[in-house]
């Protein structure tokens, strides 16, 4: 496995990094553990100061950090800047709230003989973070900000195509004042993940990635009796009820499916339209997609970025061919994408029958699956007919009714009249094959702590 920066727009290989040796991995674990021994005793106030400093640096130097994302995985520069700001907000959120979120909790015991029972949250130690390439900074921030704030330390195994993004964040945290080795980037080869998890000083793993990667790493963690959290794939339903404002809904659909070139776990991959609204939605949606402009992601006029690699394009084309072979119809939309760069022509799939296996796939790119629902109940049935359960959305002119529909959709997150929302103060996570555990908010900061009971019992025992 090589860690390589390849510009998805030019195809140029810019830099290659060697993978970590076993000796370097052992040394990193030693250093991280030693850092933990001091960091766990550091006050919340000092941890908060460092988290806020990281946020301040990101905002101050956005023009330094954002182009690295565009260079390594191809996202639009405007999207890269938005990701830098989102990462800053996550650091800031935990700077302001970590101590409150982890405050000792007095338990309402039923019997006075149980004493004064208090639940405290102690850090565990080293946590391994295995992160993907589609949001190279945000994925790091949403694990290290809460876990460092809780007193844990982090070893990072980032995706092989964003090594400079990983190094940029490692440098950022040192610049913010984090003690040396409390956050270490490791260019870790897949076979060495088990080696890390089997070290007794490593207490868990948080992974964001594919179903396959999640199953392998979760199995390794299970064998080592280590806790894991998994944020895996998604095929989010975008449900359009018959009373929806179709002009607004179609605009949100175009955005929800194509931001970050469609390479988002929570992008709107399955459009499910009630029959009375179907034709009107399709007319507006096709028009909106056709107005996207693929090109240089550094150009502010570009609205559709290249995919992360040519392999990603080739794999997606193969999945489209398979979907068509099983009976689906594929329509390519808009002006031809450039020959230069890892672009895929925006494609709409319709007539995806119940027995078409593509119905249950995740298309990680600008490919839309469109379903016509007979009525509201049928729309909900189609939405829930998925192995995934990450996010979803409901569009209607009646938000109160939309909330009732949202309750019937089986996912970790549902939004009414918005495709998805990724914020520092909203939890993130799913169910079924989309994984388990939650990130962000108080749920995220408590995933890797020891929920320890301290019970002060002061009674005369009767013997």
Secondary structure, 3 states (H helix, E strand, C coil): CCEEEECCCCCCEEEEECCCCHHHHHHHHHHHHHHHHHHCCCCHHHHHHHHHHHHHHHHHCHHHHHHHHHHHHCCCHHHHHHHHHHHHHHHHHHHHHHHHHCCCEECCCCCHHHCEEEEEEEECCEEEEECCCCCCCHHHHHHHHHHHHHCCEEEEECCCCCHHHHHHHHHHHHHHCCCCCCEEECCCCHHHHHHHHCCCCEEEEEEECCHHHHHHHHHHHHHCCCEEEEECCCCEEEEECCCCCHHHHHHHHHHHHHHHHHCCCCCEEEEEEEHHHHHHHHHHHHHHHHCCCECCCCCCCCCECCCCCHHHHHHHHHHHHHHHHCCCEEEECCCCCCCCCCCCCCEEEECCCCCCHHHHCCCCCCEEEEEEECCHHHHHHHHHCCCCCCCEEEECCCHHHHHHHHHCCCCCCCEECCCCCCCCCCCECCCHHHEECCECHHHHHCCCEEEEEEEECCCCCCC
